[in-house]
Amino acid sequence: MPLLYDLGIGAYHAAIRLAAAWNPKAKAWVQGRKECWDRLEQAAPQLHGCLWMHCASVGEFEQGRPVLEAIKAHRPELPVLLTFFSPSGYQARKNEPLATHVEYLSPDGAANAERLLALVNPVAAVFVKYEFWYHHLHALQRRKVPVFLISALFRKDQPFFRWYGGAWRSMLGCFKQIFTQDEASLKLLEGIGVGHAAVGGDARFDRVAAIAAGQEELPLARAFAGNGPVLVCGSTWPKDEALLAGALRGMGAGAPKCMAVPHELHEAQLAAIERDFPKPLARWSELEQSPVLNVETMLGATPQGTLLVDRMGLLARLYRYGSVAYVGGGFTDGIHSVLEAAAWGVPVIVGPRHKKFPEVQGLIEAGAGLEVRNSAELQAALGCWLKDPQALRRASEAAARYVNERKGGAGRVAGTVLAAI
């Protein structure tokens, strides 16, 4: 019995329940799981013999989606149970058409793990990136269900590579195959004797490339962009927005147009962007019913201005209208998806907290990414590309090349999963 693990999980669950009294995310986590067994029991007849894919949240599902699409292309009749750990993941994808049923992952315990498997009897399971749940994985192993870990990243400071990490190392043995994103992760696994691992790449490259290849037009964004240049500020947090506002103010008449796409749509955050970002400014929700000609007249013909995108689900397609992208999260918990921008050939600027994201370092090394730590550095980075068309062209080509050279991993991983079903 992994005593330390169980104690840690128990303490974590207790902390979430306490936090639910004042924290909306914790409250959603608790309430979302209250009726999960009722929903699963109702869905169980359709899920019998399913493929189970588990993701932490939306970002991880974007890594798993191309693999799931490839599997469904060969086995369209295969039922799919898609589970999420986070409320944001569940809420964003609860109507996902690739899945037969979408659900919260039940808290990790021996009884819960056995109950879930008895209900759905999966033929295989796919866990994405960082998801390691001791009892769920060992229950799958006992039932001889092939389990795959895909788009995995490992770091030497993780418990797998520490003296106290026996329970964590035992989880690695529950996987039939581990597909890492990079060689560094593979070498760490080989260093502790894990032989069932291989580099499978990051399936997000396939996903973002497919979005770009679709060339879906957003007429409102096209009308706003006009002749550019346009800075797309994607998945930003208040710290990012303060940095951006300062840099754009410092650029004066040389500032580009901005599409501001905050990560969360809290009214206070939207109001701060309205107050601080270049004018004229309009919200997407105010313009989406307007004729495109009106938008072109109001904003498209102006050399500056801000389109505040207060709608979810548009960012991956909005990047196509950008000359440069600033991708948020580099001053908080970590960078959001830079690949969505790079797939369109848009170079990226990020904050300093990106060490856990190899794709950010890869774009920087390729000449398609820059790191900034303050408004002055951001202003200089924007000037580096926007004032030199040749430099911008080289960075744009490097961004697109970085993505295109790394496509194809999803098909290889899907083939291995299909062979085991």
C-alpha positions in Angstrom: 0.0 0.0 0.0 1.6 3.4 -1.0 0.9 5.0 2.3 2.6 8.4 1.6 0.7 8.6 -1.7 -2.7 7.8 -0.2 -2.0 10.3 2.6 -1.1 13.0 0.1 -4.2 12.3 -2.1 -6.4 12.4 1.0 -5.0 15.7 2.2 -5.3 17.1 -1.3 -9.0 16.2 -1.5 -9.6 17.6 1.9 -8.0 20.9 0.9 -10.2 21.1 -2.2 -13.3 20.6 -0.2 -12.3 23.2 2.3 -11.4 25.7 -0.5 -14.8 25.0 -2.1 -16.3 27.4 0.4 -14.7 30.4 -1.3 -12.9 29.2 -4.5 -15.2 28.8 -7.6 -12.9 26.2 -9.2 -12.7 24.1 -6.1 -16.4 24.3 -5.7 -16.9 23.1 -9.3 -14.4 20.3 -8.7 -16.5 19.1 -5.7 -19.9 19.6 -7.1 -19.0 18.1 -10.5 -18.1 14.8 -8.9 -21.2 14.4 -6.8 -23.3 13.0 -9.6 -20.6 11.4 -11.7 -21.5 7.8 -10.7 -25.2 8.3 -11.6 -24.1 9.7 -15.0 -21.7 6.8 -15.5 -24.2 4.1 -14.6 -26.7 5.6 -17.1 -24.0 5.7 -19.9 -22.4 2.3 -19.0 -24.4 0.2 -21.6 -23.1 2.4 -24.4 -19.5 2.4 -23.0 -19.0 -1.3 -22.5 -15.7 -2.2 -24.3 -14.7 1.4 -24.7 -11.5 3.2 -25.2 -10.8 5.3 -22.1 -8.9 8.6 -22.7 -8.0 10.6 -19.6 -6.7 14.2 -19.6 -6.0 16.7 -16.9 -7.7 19.6 -18.7 -8.3 21.3 -22.1 -4.6 21.7 -23.0 -3.9 18.0 -22.5 -7.0 17.0 -24.5 -5.6 19.1 -27.4 -2.6 16.8 -27.3 -4.8 13.7 -27.1 -7.3 14.7 -29.7 -5.3 14.0 -32.8 -4.6 10.5 -31.6 -8.2 10.0 -30.8 -9.2 11.3 -34.2 -6.8 8.8 -35.9 -8.2 5.9 -33.8 -11.8 6.8 -34.6 -11.0 7.1 -38.3 -10.1 3.4 -38.3 -12.6 2.3 -35.6 -15.6 4.7 -35.9 -17.8 2.2 -34.0 -15.5 2.2 -30.9 -17.2 3.8 -27.9 -15.0 6.4 -26.1 -15.0 7.5 -22.5 -13.3 10.8 -22.1 -12.5 11.9 -18.5 -11.0 15.1 -17.1 -9.5 16.0 -13.7 -10.2 19.7 -13.9 -13.6 21.4 -14.0 -12.5 23.7 -16.8 -11.6 20.7 -19.0 -15.0 19.0 -18.3 -17.0 22.1 -18.9 -15.1 23.0 -22.1 -15.4 19.5 -23.7 -18.5 17.9 -22.1 -20.2 17.9 -25.5 -17.1 16.6 -27.4 -18.4 14.7 -30.5 -15.5 12.3 -30.5 -16.6 10.9 -27.2 -19.5 8.7 -26.3 -19.5 10.1 -22.8 -17.5 12.8 -21.0 -17.0 12.7 -17.3 -15.0 13.8 -14.3 -12.3 11.3 -13.1 -13.4 9.8 -9.8 -11.1 10.5 -6.9 -8.2 8.1 -7.0 -8.9 5.2 -4.6 -9.0 1.4 -4.8 -12.8 1.2 -4.6 -13.4 4.0 -7.1 -11.0 2.5 -9.6 -12.6 -1.0 -9.5 -16.1 0.5 -9.7 -15.2 2.5 -12.8 -13.7 -0.4 -14.6 -16.5 -2.7 -13.7 -19.0 -0.3 -15.2 -17.3 0.4 -18.5 -14.9 -2.5 -19.1 -12.4 -0.7 -21.3 -10.5 -2.5 -24.0 -7.6 0.1 -23.7 -6.8 3.3 -21.9 -4.8 6.3 -23.0 -3.5 8.8 -20.4 -2.1 12.1 -21.6 1.1 13.9 -20.5 1.2 14.1 -16.7 -1.7 12.0 -15.5 -0.5 9.4 -13.0 -3.2 7.9 -10.6 -1.9 5.0 -8.6 -5.1 3.1 -8.0 -6.6 3.7 -11.4 -3.5 2.5 -13.1 -3.0 -0.6 -11.0 -6.6 -1.6 -11.4 -6.1 -1.4 -15.1 -3.0 -3.5 -14.9 -4.8 -6.2 -12.7 -7.5 -6.5 -15.4 -4.8 -6.7 -18.1 -6.1 -3.6 -19.9 -3.4 -2.2 -22.2 -2.6 1.4 -21.0 -0.6 4.0 -23.0 0.9 7.3 -21.8 1.2 9.8 -24.7 2.9 13.2 -25.1 4.7 12.6 -21.8 7.3 14.9 -20.4 9.6 14.0 -17.5 11.9 16.2 -15.4 14.6 15.0 -13.1 13.0 16.7 -10.1 9.8 14.5 -10.4 9.2 11.8 -7.8 9.9 9.0 -10.3 13.6 9.9 -10.1 13.8 10.4 -6.3 14.7 7.9 -3.5 11.1 8.1 -2.1 9.4 7.6 -5.5 8.8 3.8 -5.4 5.0 4.2 -5.7 5.5 6.6 -8.6 7.9 4.2 -10.4 5.5 1.4 -10.0 2.9 3.4 -12.0 5.3 3.5 -14.9 5.2 -0.3 -15.0 1.4 -0.2 -15.5 1.8 1.3 -19.0 2.2 -1.0 -22.0 3.9 1.8 -23.9 5.1 5.3 -22.9 5.5 7.9 -25.7 7.5 10.8 -24.6 7.6 14.2 -26.3 11.4 14.4 -26.4 14.7 12.6 -26.1 15.5 14.2 -22.7 12.4 12.5 -21.2 13.3 9.2 -22.8 16.8 9.3 -21.3 15.5 10.0 -17.8 13.2 6.9 -18.1 16.0 4.8 -19.5 18.1 5.9 -16.5 15.7 4.2 -14.1 15.4 1.0 -16.2 12.2 1.8 -18.1 12.5 0.0 -21.4 8.9 0.3 -22.7 9.3 3.9 -23.8 9.9 5.7 -27.1 9.8 9.2 -28.5 6.4 9.7 -29.9 6.5 13.5 -30.2 3.8 16.0 -29.3 0.4 15.3 -31.0 -0.4 19.0 -30.7 1.7 19.6 -33.8 -0.8 17.5 -35.8 -3.7 19.4 -34.2 -2.5 22.9 -34.8 -1.3 22.0 -38.3 -4.8 20.7 -39.1 -6.4 23.9 -37.8 -4.1 26.0 -40.0 -4.7 23.8 -43.0 -8.5 24.3 -42.6 -8.0 28.0 -43.4 -11.3 28.8 -41.6 -12.1 32.5 -42.1 -13.3 34.8 -39.3 -14.6 37.8 -41.3 -14.8 40.1 -38.3 -11.1 39.5 -37.4 -10.2 40.0 -41.1 -12.1 43.3 -41.2 -10.3 44.5 -38.1 -6.9 43.5 -39.2 -7.0 45.5 -42.4 -3.5 45.9 -43.6 -1.9 45.4 -40.2 0.5 44.9 -38.6 -1.4 43.1 -35.9 -0.3 41.8 -32.5 -2.4 38.9 -31.2 -2.3 38.8 -27.4 -3.4 35.2 -26.7 -4.5 33.6 -23.4 -3.3 36.6 -21.3 -3.6 37.2 -17.6 -3.6 40.5 -15.8 0.2 40.5 -15.4 0.6 40.0 -19.1 -1.9 42.7 -19.9 -0.1 45.3 -17.7 3.1 44.4 -19.5 1.4 44.8 -22.9 -0.3 48.0 -22.0 3.0 49.6 -20.9 4.9 48.4 -24.1 2.2 49.6 -26.4 1.9 53.0 -24.7 5.7 53.3 -25.0 5.5 52.6 -28.8 3.2 55.6 -29.4 2.2 55.9 -33.0 4.4 52.9 -33.9 2.3 50.5 -31.9 0.5 47.7 -33.9 -3.2 46.9 -33.8 -4.1 44.5 -31.1 -6.4 41.5 -30.7 -6.6 41.0 -27.0 -7.8 37.5 -26.1 -7.7 37.0 -22.3 -7.5 33.6 -20.8 -10.6 34.2 -18.6 -13.5 36.5 -19.3 -13.9 38.1 -15.9 -15.6 41.5 -16.2 -13.0 43.3 -14.1 -10.2 42.0 -16.4 -12.1 43.0 -19.5 -12.7 46.4 -18.1 -9.0 46.8 -17.3 -8.1 46.0 -20.9 -10.7 48.5 -22.1 -9.2 51.1 -19.9 -5.5 50.5 -20.7 -5.2 49.2 -24.3 -4.9 51.4 -27.4 -8.0 53.1 -28.8 -10.3 52.9 -30.6 -11.4 49.7 -28.8 -14.4 47.5 -29.3 -15.5 44.1 -27.9 -16.1 41.2 -30.2 -19.5 40.7 -28.7 -20.5 44.2 -29.7 -19.4 43.8 -33.3 -20.3 40.2 -34.2 -23.8 41.2 -35.4 -22.5 44.2 -37.3 -22.0 44.1 -41.1 -18.3 43.5 -41.9 -18.3 46.8 -43.9 -19.1 48.7 -40.7 -16.2 47.0 -38.8 -13.9 47.9 -41.6 -15.0 51.5 -41.5 -14.9 51.7 -37.7 -11.6 49.8 -37.0 -10.2 48.3 -40.1 -9.1 51.6 -41.6 -7.4 52.9 -38.5 -3.7 52.4 -38.0 -4.1 51.4 -34.3 -6.8 50.1 -32.0 -7.9 47.1 -30.1 -10.3 44.3 -30.7 -11.2 42.8 -27.3 -12.2 39.2 -27.9 -14.7 38.3 -25.2 -15.7 35.0 -26.7 -14.1 31.6 -26.0 -12.9 29.1 -28.6 -11.6 31.5 -31.3 -7.9 32.0 -30.4 -6.4 29.1 -32.5 -8.1 30.7 -35.6 -7.4 34.3 -34.7 -3.7 33.8 -34.8 -3.9 33.6 -38.6 -4.5 37.4 -38.7 -1.5 38.2 -36.6 2.0 39.5 -37.6 3.4 38.7 -34.2 1.8 36.9 -31.1 2.3 37.5 -27.5 1.3 34.3 -25.7 0.3 34.7 -22.0 1.1 32.7 -18.9 4.8 33.4 -18.7 4.3 35.4 -15.5 2.0 33.0 -13.7 1.8 29.2 -13.9 3.2 28.6 -17.3 3.0 29.5 -21.0 -0.2 28.7 -22.9 -0.1 27.1 -26.4 2.6 28.8 -28.6 2.1 26.2 -31.3 -1.4 27.5 -32.2 0.4 30.7 -33.4 3.4 29.1 -34.9 1.3 26.8 -37.1 0.1 30.0 -39.0 3.7 31.2 -39.4 3.4 33.7 -36.6 6.4 34.2 -34.3 5.8 34.4 -30.6 6.9 36.5 -27.6 6.5 35.0 -24.1 7.3 35.7 -20.5 10.1 34.1 -18.5 8.3 31.1 -16.9 8.6 28.7 -19.8 11.3 26.2 -18.7 8.8 23.3 -18.5 7.7 23.8 -22.1 10.2 22.4 -24.6 8.2 23.8 -27.6 8.9 27.4 -26.3 12.6 26.7 -26.1 12.5 25.1 -29.5 10.9 28.1 -31.1 13.4 30.5 -29.4 16.3 28.4 -30.7 14.7 28.3 -34.2 14.6 32.1 -34.3 10.8 32.2 -34.0 10.5 33.1 -30.4 11.6 35.8 -27.9 11.5 35.9 -24.1 10.7 39.2 -22.3 10.7 40.1 -18.6 9.3 43.7 -18.7 7.5 46.2 -20.8 10.8 47.7 -22.1 11.9 44.3 -23.4 8.5 43.7 -24.9 8.7 47.0 -26.7 12.1 46.2 -28.0 11.0 42.7 -29.1 8.1 44.1 -31.1 10.3 46.6 -32.7 12.8 43.9 -33.6 10.3 42.2 -35.8 7.7 44.9 -36.8 10.3 47.5 -37.9 12.3 45.0 -40.0 10.2 43.2 -42.6 13.1 40.8 -43.5 13.6 39.8 -39.8 9.8 39.2 -39.5 9.7 37.1 -42.7 12.6 34.9 -41.4 10.9 34.5 -38.0 7.6 33.6 -39.6 9.2 31.0 -41.9 11.0 29.5 -38.9 7.8 29.3 -36.9 5.9 27.4 -39.7 8.9 25.2 -40.4 9.2 24.3 -36.7 5.6 22.9 -36.7 5.6 21.3 -40.1 8.8 19.3 -39.3 7.2 17.7 -36.2 3.9 16.6 -37.6 2.9 12.9 -37.9 3.3 11.7 -34.3 -0.4 11.2 -33.8 -0.7 8.6 -36.5 2.2 6.5 -35.2 0.9 6.5 -31.7 -2.7 5.7 -32.8 -1.3 2.8 -34.8 0.3 1.3 -31.7 -2.9 1.7 -29.7 -5.1 0.2 -32.4 -2.7 -2.8 -32.6 -3.4 -3.6 -28.9 -7.2 -3.4 -29.1 
